[in-house]
């Protein structure tokens, strides 16, 4: 038993530390006598033995000698010190709590004054039965704190760095508005158009509060999308160098635990905490236990639906003030605006007022209340400051938008009619015009015709046998499937060939890819860069195939792209010497916050139901820092459901322009502006050609043969004709201002008349009815429970099927990645790297006991975070053992690629958690040791030549 008990003399902690000692082995079983084997409850109880010493034999109690052992005194003093520290911390916490309570009471008093001062703006937005303002007036006591009028600041706060430049006049005006609302205890919105510096204005507000507040100040919390998290961190470090900023974002539970401890330890010194909406939802319990001065929601339309989980959890966050940043507060209807009001003022805009906002602008029911919309605009203009690039007159080149109506290709028409009527094979020849086939030298169209004929023949053979696999018949939403056909037929199940090979048929099957191909051929040789936005990931996949077929360098950003990877791609795309020419972006994942001003051409492959999402996407290129005119091309398949969607979209744009289109200044009294005729014309210009019977533009033969300049000229001429017609209808050429206002009001009524519905069976101006069933199975409506994930299809290139090989053992390098020598090397378990045990700093015992041994490039060289804790991406140096996470990566560095030629030569594929570079230290060493660098470059060229020979040999064997 004595061998089992460890000595405790080395332990400096308390009994909890003793309990955490590891058990070396199980305690030995003690030999017991027969008496001891009896159960304890049945033993004969004996009085406890009393041990005596010579000093207490006579019953005299011995006094404890306090001077003989000082360890007890020291421990008592330490305990008393701990208690004193705890008491001081508790007293400080109580004092801080009292300060927060006083500040909250002062805020409530100021807010009540502001509300009562503007009650005529709030009352029309509440139900007639509501007595909230009356109760507020009866409970409000005249305060000694006076109402604070608006005052324009003349200089920026001292904490805002002036080394990068001074704030612009309109940014100082924005700061003045935020300070005005802060002094009156009001939450508010900053609704500047995208790219006008809402981040800097918010940071300057934090600096002003810190400089003008006495006593302790709780930190500010900024919640933003993942795409702008790095931008917030960079801007805060640039403009507020004296502020301590913590980024709360972890992709693993261990990383989030580390961040919680880091923020908790630095709560007294941390000024700003940055996080994302997803991180807040997962850690909302922890965030609610902290106190915050300001809670800022960037891109706050994420809470436009008050019933979502994120909106519900944000509603109960204990922040003294709330600020909303969004360039698009109004997107689809007034209920979304009510959700923002409910977050800012939950005691005023209660759930009882929700239905009033819903009924006042309902596109699905065709109910519109213009007086209520006007009342909403008046209140919104008081709590929101919004400026546009046009109103500020910045030195930004204009953007030119073109809506290009294009015809459907034969493959698109085939699948479009097939979804509506179940077309049989006899009608296939009617779609493919042999004259058009022969007149245009386009081999892809012949490939498409051949594949469709084979598809129909196989379907006819398998009909009735039960072997047919027609996933395209299993529809969740006919409108959704038709929209996919307008993008590309391969977005449907079973529409693409199997096995799938990359060829000209990929481009020839879709008119959108044909026109994108023409645009790229016209723009890229000029040195321009292009952004392509699409709604579906599968559309991005098809676009990737096209760019791979054309040999165009590109990057891709969608919801699955990791934060370090997207930041790297953005840096590479923005770099002048980068070879990235095209950026494929998902509209919703990449349409927020990122800066891509190197691009001067934006292509919207499809339109979103929410027009503000498209505007957000365009603003990625057209923002501060852009030096060229931005050309925007919106692709619409004429006469299709996409064409009809424009009628519904323009009504949503009408609501946005009606509420925010004018250049409002919320601090001025008595100003009200109506919708301008130019703004109204801008909405009507986006009307539907399917409803106005303007035609779909060029026919397919002319479209295929024409260059892009001709297609653009045709679209521009139709747009100019529509503008001329609108000017004539609105009588802008004369009649006076009153007549113009009257005509604009009448046009508003015509615009909002009826229900904006999309009829799926309206195709090219005609109603297409489903044909009678001729055989086979009917359409199956796929329920959510029946969805299944299809196995990935085999992809081949250049019509050569891949040769299936048995899995072979992967090879490794033959030199240490630390010292570049050979000898007794240890193989990394995860990559081709090898290393010496001494170079890696491992003992022989560690090497023997470790199941997997990783080289130094699977954890950050500086902070030691693993790949999973560093956002699933590490930047690994090619010439040294360093690997750095995004936070520790220093400029300058030279990017290489996702894989190294020497790794591929050894049979290894690219790893999604690695990107290879030349690090800063190696670049500096290349200047001091040029011979070493020349040897590395020479070896690299040898490896690339060997890899090319390997590819050539593989190609010869396949042929």
Secondary structure by P-SEA (a helix, b strand, c coil): ccccccccccccccaaaaaaccccccccbbbbcccccccccccccccbbbbbcccccccccccccccccaaaaaaaaaaaaaaaaaaaaaaaaaaaaaaaaaaaaaaaaaaaaaaaaaaaaaaaacccccaaaaaaaaaccccccccccbbbbcccccccccccccccaaaaaaaaaaaaaaaacccccccccccccaaaaaaaaaaaaaaccccbbbbbbbbbcccaaaaaaaaaaaccccbbbbbbccccaaaaaaaaaaaaaacccccbbbbcaaaaaacaaaaaaccccbbbbcccccccccccaaaaaaaaccccbbbbbccccccccaaaaaaaaaaaccccccccaaaaaaaacccccccccaaaaaaaaaaaaaabbbbccccccccbbbbbbbbbbbbbcaaaaaaaaaaccccccccccccccaaaaaacccaaaaaaaaaaaaaaaaaaaacccccccccccccccaaaaaaaaaaccccccccccccccccaaaaaacaaaaaaaaaaaaccccbbbbbbbbccaaaaaaaaaaaaaaccccccccccccaaaaaaaaaaaacccccccbbbbcccccccccccccccbbbcccccccaaaaaaaaacccccccccbbbbbbbbccccccccaaaaaaaaaaaaaaccccccccccccccccccaaaaaaaaaacccccccccccccaaaaaaccaaaaaaaaaaaaaaaaaaaaaaaccccccaaaaaaaaaaaaaaaacccccccccccccbbbbbccccccccccccccccbbbbcccccccccbbbbbbcccbbbbbccccccccccbbbbbccccbbbbcccccccaaaaaacccccccccccccccccccccccccccccccccccccccccccccccccccaaaaaacccccccbbbbbcaaaaaaaaacaaaaaaaaaaaaaaaaaaaaaaaaaaaaac
